[in-house]
Amino acid sequence: MKYLENMIREKGEVRPGGIVKVDSFLNHLLDYELYREMGKEFKRLFDGEAVNKILTVEASGIGIACVAAQYFEVPVLFAKKHKTSNIDGELYSASVHSFTHGNDYKMVVAKKYLLPTDRVLIIDDFLANGQAMLGMINIVEQAGAHLCGCGVAVEKAFQQGGELVRQRGVRVEALARIKSIDEDKISFC
């Protein structure tokens, strides 16, 4: 998606360790025009899949998932990174390592909100090492639901996450695929 790639080129920042800082438009301050276009594009890409639920993980994926859900006209379910006192009943859970935060956490989803009859589209902001995505896939599998695919705003194609997910036979659609990062230059696939 050229619009997103251009935003990354113009406003993104490269940080040490392969970090692409896009908080001025994607995951802190949210550009509503960009989000609208991403939502439309996810709908176009997954239109024939009969999606009836979108799954994401807190926090940065929620905004993108909600805008996409408007085009699919379906609810959004987000995995919480920790069990809280307001989540009750039986839960699906998956252990995940966060490379960004350098810690492990257990994402949880209430079983009453993810059913075997659901056709799920997973949406997130970034796909790098793939651990959050694999955790959400695991939760969909635990529920016995049908996974329609995974949509991400930005995939760091030079890291292993996309390959790990695709090796499982899962369709992954990235709106921007970063091939490499050299000092201040970002190259796209």
N, C-alpha and C positions, 0 to 999 in steps of 0.2 A: 504494500500500500504506500504509494509515493508520498502521500500527505504525511503519514507518520514518519517515514524515512527523512523527509525534509525537516520536520520538527526536530528530530533527533540531531540532524546535522547542524541546524541553526541554533537550537537552544540546549542541546545535551552537552554534558561535560564528561570528559574522560578522567577517571581517577586511578591512582595506582591499584594494581591487583585486578585489572580488567573490569573495574566498576564503571558502569555507564549511568551517570546521574541525570535523571529526567524528571526530577521533582517539581520543576517549574511548569510542567504541563501534563504529566501523566500520573504520578503517584504521590503528590502532596498538594500542590495547586493543580486543579483539574481543569483542562481546557474543554469546555462543553461542546464546541464545534468538532474538535478531534474525537471526543467520546461519541458524539452522534454519528460521525462517519465510521468509526470502528464498529458501532452497533449495527449499522446498515451492512457493513462488509461481512460481519459474522453471520448475519441473517442470509446474505447471498451465498456464502460458502456452505452453510449447513441447512439450506432451505428444504431439501428433500428428505431430511432425516426424521421428521415428525417429533422433534424435540418437545418434551412437555415439562422439563425442569432444567434449570441451569444451576450448576454447583461451582462454587469457588471457595477460597479460603480467606479468612480475615487477614489483613485489612485492605491491602491495595487492590485486590481483585474485585471487591464488592462494587465499586463504582462502575467499572467496565461491565460487569455482569448485569447490573441493574439496567443500564442503558440498552444493552443487547436484549435483555428480557422484554423490553418494550416492543421491540420489533418482532420477537417470537410470540409475544403475548402469553408468557409463562412466568411462573414464580421463580425466584432466586433463593437457593438454600446455600448458606455459607458454613463451612466447617470452622468451628472455634478452635483456637490453638490451645485452649485449656478448658477443662470442665469447670463451669461456674455454678454458683448456687441456683441460678435461674434455669438451668438445663436439668430436666428431670426425666425419669424413665430409663429405658434401655438405650444404649448408645452403640454406634459403630465407632471404632477408633483405629488410628494408624499412627505408628511412631515415625517421626520425621526428624532429619537433621537439617538445621538451618545453617547454611554456609554464611549467609549475610550476618546473622546474629551470633554464630559460633556456638550454638547450643542445640540440644534435642528437645522436642516437645511432642505431645500426643494430641493430634487433631481429633475432634469428636463431632459427630452428627447424631442427632436424635433419630432413632429408628422409625418413629412415627412419621417423620417427614421425608423418608427415602424408601420407596416401596419397590418390590420386584416388578411391578407394572410400569415403572418410570422409564422414560427414554431421556437420558441425561447428556447434556453438553457441559463439559468442564471449561471454564474460562478463567484466565489469570493474566496478570500484567506481564510477568517475565517467566521465561523458561531458560534456565542456565544448567544447573546440575541435575535438575529433574526430581528432586526429592519430594517437594510439595505436590507436584503433579502425580507422581507415583503413589503418594499417600492418598490423594483423592480417588485415583483409579482403584486402589485397594478398597476404599470405602464403598464405591459403586459396586464392586465385585461382591463384597460382603452382603450387600443388600439384594443381590441377584438381579439388579436393574440392568438395562441395556445401555451401554456406553456408546453414544453417537460419535464421539470424538472430543478433541481438545482444541480450544482456540486460545492463542496467546497474542498479546499485543506485540511483544518483542521476544525473539528467540536469539540467544547467544549461540549461534551454530558452531562456534569453535569450542564449545564446551559439550559435555557428554549427554546432557539431559534429553535433548530432542531425539538422539539416537537410541537412548535407553527406552524411551516411551514408544518410539516407532518399532523397535525390535519386538515389542509385545503385541504388535499387530494393530496398534491404535493409530487412527488418523489424527495427525497434528497439523493445524493450519496456523501459521504465524503471519501476522500482518507486516512485520518487519523482521528480517533475518540478518543478524550481524555476522559477517564472515570473519572479520578481524578488527583488532584495535591496535593501532600503532601510535604511541604518544598521544597526540590530539586528533588523529585521523581515524574515523570509523568507516569501514568498508562493508557494503551490504552484498548479500548473495544475489 
